[in-house]
Amino acid sequence: MAITVFFIVALQLLFIPPQLTAAVWAEFPSWKFLLNLFTYQLDHNNLQHLLGNYMFMVPYAVYLQYKVGAWRFIYLYFTAGVVAALGQWLAVPFSPGIIGSSGSAFGVFTAATLLFSQQPHKRMEGSLWIGLALAMQIFYVTRFGGGGVGYWAHICGALTGLVIGAFWCAELNVSRRKRR
């Protein structure tokens, strides 16, 4: 079950350098942008950046993969990362670019929290955590304007996790009703 999570962590540990990606795809410049939407998630500034993302994400990722399966987890992880990159790029078009999997991590966090909050005694708690995480990111982006951190990527990744997680919650509720 946790194999997918650890596979993604192992990919991150490879520290795929952007220079290598650029060199390989220099012959195909139109594909470079599309490739970078995925590979930026596998590159980090330093070990502290990598460990920070994964200390935040792995507990939620293991739970989420258990609930929805490996392929859906991978789908959410990379979809949240792509939407996060596009959201950051639209919000701050002349930024030097982003690296890291923070957008993906926020997507995993919100989807897992939403699924976890489907338990009757956890509804308020899940909503509170998601609201608090989004409020903090909005506060940081309005107060500090970024400062080298992709807050818009965090927000867009979290919103992607909410949307996909809501579909999964609806699907789980329908399957529960069918079993009764």
N, C-alpha and C positions, 0 to 999 in steps of 0.2 A: 504494500500500500504506500509506504513512504518512499519507495524506489524512485518515483517520478520526481519528488521534491529533491531528493539527494542527487539525481541526475542533473537537474537544473543547477543545483549548488556546484556540482563538479564542473559543469560548463563554465560557471562564473569563475571558478578557481583557475581556469586556463588563462584568464585575463587576455582575451583576444584583443590585441592592440589595434586601435583604429588605423594605424599606418598599414598594417597587414591587410586589413579589409580594403582600404583604399588602393593598395598596390594590386591586389587580386582583381578588383573590379574596375581598374582604371580603363580597361579596354571597353567596358560597358557602362559609360557614365549615366545613362538613363536608368540603369538598374541600381546605381549606387544609393540613391535616395531610398528606394524600397528596401534594399538590403540593410541600410543603416537603421531603419525603423525597428528591425529585430536585433541587430548586433549591438546597438548601444546598450541594450539591457544586459549584455554579457560582459561589459567593460565597467570598471570602477576606478575611481580616483586613486584609492590606496586600500590597504587591507582593512583599515578602520571603517571605511565606507562600505566595503563588502560585508564585514561582520555586522555592522549596524543594520543594514538592510535585512540580513538573514536572522539576526536575533529577534527582529520585529516580526518577520514574516513566517518563519518555519512553524511555530506552534499553530498558527491559523491554517497554514498550508496542509499540514498533516491531517487536521480535522476536515478541511474542505475536500481533500482528495478521498478521504474515507467516505464522505457523504455523497460525492458526485462521480467519483471514478477518475482514473488517470487522464483519459483523453479530454474530458471536460475541464479538468484542472489545467491542463496544458493550454487548451483553448482560451480559458479565462486569463491565464498568466500573460500570454503573448498579446491577446486582444487588448487587455488593460494597458499593457506597455505601449502598444502602437497608438492607442487613443491618447495616452498620456503624452507621448512625444508630439503628436499632432496638436494637442491642446496647448502645450507649452510653446510650440512654434507659432501658433495663431495668436496667443496672448502676448508673446515677446518675440516678434518676428526677426529682430536683428541680434538676438542672443547668440553667443558663440556655439551653442549646442548643449546637449545634455548627455550624461552618461549615468549608468546605474539602473537598478531595477526598482527604484522607489515607487514609480507609478504602478508597476505590476504588484508590488507588495501592498500598496493601498487598495488595489482592486481585490486581491486575495483577502485582505483584512475585512473589507466591507461585505463581501459575499459570504465569507465564513461567519461573520458576526450576524448577518441577516438570517442565514440558515440556522445558526445556533439559537437565535432569538425566537424561532418557531416553537420552541418548547414553552408551554403555557406560563411557567414561572420565570421565564427569562425575557419576555417580550420587552418590558420597559428597560431592562438593563442593556440589551442589544441596541435599542434605539438611542439610548443615552450615549453609549460609546461611539457610535457612528456619528451622531450629531456633534459630539465634543471634538472628534478627530477632524471633521470638516470645518467646524468653527475655528479651530486652531489654525488650520491651513489658510483659511480666508483672512483671519486676523494677521498672520505673518505676511501674506502677500500684500495686504493693504497697508500695513504698518511699515514693513521693511522693503517692500518692492522686489523681493527676490534675494538680492545680495549673493548671487552665485548658487542659490538653491532653487530647484525647479518646483516651486510651490504649485504652480498651475498644473504641472505633471502629476503631482500628488492628488490634487482636486479632481482632475479628469480621470485618473486611474480609479479613484474611489467611486466616482459616479458611474463608471463602467462596471465596477463590481456590484454596485447597487442594482443597476438595470439587469445584468445577467443573473445576479442572485435572486432578484424578484421573480424572474421567469422560472428559475429552478424551484423556488419556494412554491409557486403556483402549481408546478408540475408535481412536486412531492405531495401537496395537499390533495390533488386530484387522485393520485395513486392510493393515498390513505383512504379516501372515500370509497374507492372501488373495492378495497379489501374488506370493508365492513359489511 
